[in-house]
Amino acid sequence: MTSELIKRQKGDFFRDFSALGSLWIYAVAALFSLAFKNYELFKKLITGLVLIFAIIIAVRTFYFKERPQEYPHNSYIEKLDASSFPSLHSARTAFLAAVFVGYFNNALSSILFILVALIILYSRIYLKKHDYRDILAGVIVGIIVYFTINFIY
């Protein structure tokens, strides 16, 4: 009974922590940048998000990889969502962590952002949404987009 409870609580923790890599959290970060009139940061966040979606949709359109826990799909949109490679969650998480590390530019906040990102990335594997290759590919997309955005702006 105790191991069952611990397993369930661990699952709940990773499910909740995984939500920190969601589009909603990303939107909150973008809205905060607008609220504080940091238009440069807002522009980077939105441009990065558009590029990440474009890259991942392009890859998933031509290369379908089943998730560790299969998702049924009957339409093109459902197929994009059911595909696990590369991980959109991981790309957003890596990009957002890189942006915040660069923006705040101090050791303590950098460690915090990287630690949170690593837990989010691990949660995707723990929850059987992705495998290590999906996560790594998503992180690579996020980091490439980060450097591309910094080069542009």
C-alpha positions in Angstrom: 0.0 0.0 0.0 2.8 2.5 0.9 4.7 1.8 -2.3 1.5 2.3 -4.3 1.0 5.7 -2.6 4.6 6.7 -3.3 4.3 5.6 -6.9 1.1 7.6 -7.4 2.5 10.7 -5.6 5.6 10.5 -7.8 3.5 10.3 -10.9 1.4 13.3 -9.7 4.6 15.3 -9.1 6.0 14.6 -12.5 2.7 15.2 -14.2 2.4 18.6 -12.4 6.0 19.5 -13.0 5.7 18.6 -16.7 3.0 21.3 -17.0 5.8 23.9 -16.5 6.9 23.1 -20.0 3.4 23.7 -21.4 2.3 26.3 -23.9 0.3 28.1 -21.1 3.5 28.7 -19.0 5.2 29.9 -22.1 2.3 32.3 -22.8 2.5 33.6 -19.2 6.2 34.3 -19.6 5.5 36.2 -22.9 2.6 38.1 -21.3 4.8 39.1 -18.3 7.4 40.4 -20.7 4.7 42.6 -22.3 3.4 43.7 -18.9 6.8 44.9 -18.0 7.2 46.6 -21.4 10.2 44.4 -22.3 9.3 44.3 -26.0 12.6 42.8 -27.0 12.1 39.8 -24.8 8.5 39.4 -26.0 9.7 39.5 -29.6 12.3 36.8 -28.9 9.8 34.6 -27.1 7.1 34.8 -29.8 9.6 34.5 -32.7 11.2 31.5 -31.0 7.8 29.8 -30.4 6.8 30.3 -34.0 10.1 28.8 -35.2 9.9 25.9 -32.8 6.4 25.0 -34.0 7.3 25.4 -37.6 10.4 23.1 -37.3 8.6 20.4 -35.3 5.5 20.4 -37.5 7.7 20.0 -40.5 9.6 17.1 -39.0 6.5 15.4 -37.7 4.7 15.8 -41.0 7.4 13.8 -42.8 8.5 11.5 -40.0 6.1 9.9 -37.6 7.4 8.2 -34.5 5.0 6.5 -32.1 5.1 7.6 -28.5 6.2 5.1 -25.8 2.5 5.0 -24.8 0.6 5.1 -28.1 -2.0 7.8 -28.9 -4.8 7.1 -31.3 -5.0 9.4 -34.3 -7.5 9.8 -37.1 -6.6 13.2 -38.6 -3.5 15.1 -39.6 -3.7 17.3 -36.5 -4.1 14.2 -34.2 -1.2 12.5 -36.0 1.0 15.6 -35.4 0.1 15.4 -31.7 0.5 11.6 -31.5 4.0 11.8 -33.0 6.8 12.0 -30.4 9.8 13.1 -32.4 11.1 15.7 -31.7 9.5 16.6 -28.4 7.8 20.0 -28.6 7.7 20.2 -24.8 11.4 19.7 -24.7 12.1 22.3 -27.4 9.9 24.9 -25.7 11.5 24.1 -22.3 15.1 24.3 -23.6 14.4 27.5 -25.5 12.7 29.2 -22.5 15.5 28.0 -20.1 18.2 29.3 -22.5 16.4 32.7 -22.9 16.0 33.1 -19.1 19.6 32.1 -18.4 20.7 34.7 -20.9 18.3 37.3 -19.7 18.9 37.1 -16.0 22.6 36.3 -16.5 23.6 35.2 -13.0 24.8 31.9 -11.6 22.0 31.2 -9.1 19.1 31.9 -11.5 20.9 29.9 -14.2 21.2 26.9 -12.0 17.5 27.2 -11.0 16.4 27.5 -14.7 18.5 24.6 -15.8 17.5 22.4 -12.9 13.8 23.1 -13.5 14.3 22.4 -17.2 16.0 19.1 -16.5 13.2 17.9 -14.2 10.6 18.9 -16.9 12.6 16.9 -19.5 12.9 13.9 -17.2 9.2 14.1 -16.4 8.3 13.6 -20.1 10.3 10.3 -20.1 8.9 9.2 -16.7 5.3 9.9 -17.9 6.0 7.8 -21.0 5.3 10.7 -23.4 8.8 10.5 -24.9 12.0 8.5 -25.0 15.6 10.0 -24.7 16.0 10.5 -28.4 12.7 12.6 -28.6 13.9 14.7 -25.7 17.4 15.2 -27.0 16.1 16.2 -30.5 13.7 18.6 -28.9 16.4 20.2 -26.8 18.6 20.5 -29.9 15.8 22.3 -31.7 15.2 24.6 -28.8 18.9 25.5 -28.5 19.3 26.0 -32.2 16.3 28.3 -32.2 17.7 30.2 -29.2 21.0 30.9 -31.0 19.2 31.8 -34.2 17.0 34.3 -32.4 20.0 35.8 -30.7 21.7 36.1 -34.0 18.7 37.8 -35.6 17.9 40.2 -32.7 
